[in-house]
Amino acid sequence: MSDAPAAAPEIRSVGVIGAGQMGVGIAQVCAAAGLPVVLVDVQAAALDKAMAAVRRNLDRQVGKGTVSEADRDAAIGRIAPGTEMGALGDCDIVIEAATEKEALKTAIYGQLCPILRPEAILATNTSSISVTRLAASTDRPDRFIGMHFFNPVPVMKLVEVIRGIATSDSTHAAVEALAARLGKTTATAEDFPGFIVNRILLPMINEAVFALQEGVGDVRSIDTGMKLGTNQPMGPLELADFIGLDTCLSILRVLHEGLGDSKYRPCPLLAKYVEAGWLGRKSGRGFYDYGQEPPQPTR
Ligand code: NAD
């Protein structure tokens, strides 16, 4: 037997499970890259919203002259939306982008795996759940991998690729090739809590909230300081509002529990905002009040 890694299977068709914020973007970039896409959600209404969002995004690109009308129509035509998991049976890869709940994801895999061809790859877009543990719930841990896209998917260049402990080299190579076809750059992470980007980003956001809580600075001085002092397009508090403060808190809890180090303990002020329902942009109020234009700091 040769030790040469098995050739990566070429991915010619994609399934996406979950037509929310992330699934829509993933379906759009795959279709725009010429791949046929089956998009599945349990809610028919989510699928209608998803197709309208894809059209709106591509219309905007037609308006800017970056996509032709014919290419827009062809991309939309490549996406087959539906509520039946059975439609995913012929896909070379299925990218799961359903709600961030472990039991829900493993229930989806339990339904999906018997339908998939044995050689098909299963990828998860999870932000914080262990890829190794999710893989272990399937019949194909070697063909299971994390493909962590960033929001908004058509704009953000990065795909963080997460190798579970059993992920094979050929699965890794196949998703690297897929990401390149989508025009994305990859960063490969081993499967530890938070992977690379959230492991480094969330402690920075958390520290910004501690600085706010302790009165080191107000919202504006913390964000201006970090934006202009470290050359970031958004300050950490503005970015936290964009991500969602509930999402930030839940990722910090994963880091704290998974790594067992008190340096990841979530700031009590962050927990208090979440308890108040002040979740950031999506609820209209977080570290900024989005009811005013421009948004005004709340501290
Ligand atoms: P979302 O709530 O916008 O969408 C989730 C979708 O999954 C919903 O449309 C829901 O109907 C659908 N769904 C739920 N159960 C399902 C099932 N059994 N079968 C099929 N569809 C089902 O969530 P989102 O923000 O798009 O996040 C999806 C995944 O992407 C999560 O794992 C999240 O951690 C990850 N993620 C999110 C972001 C982000 O910024 N929002 C960034 C990176 C990764």
Residues whose N, C-alpha, C, O or C-beta is under 5 A from the ligand:
A	BS01	NAD	I17 G18 A19 G20 Q21 M22 G23 V40 D41 V42 Q43 A46 A97 A98 T99 E100 I108 N125 T126 S127 F149 F150 N151
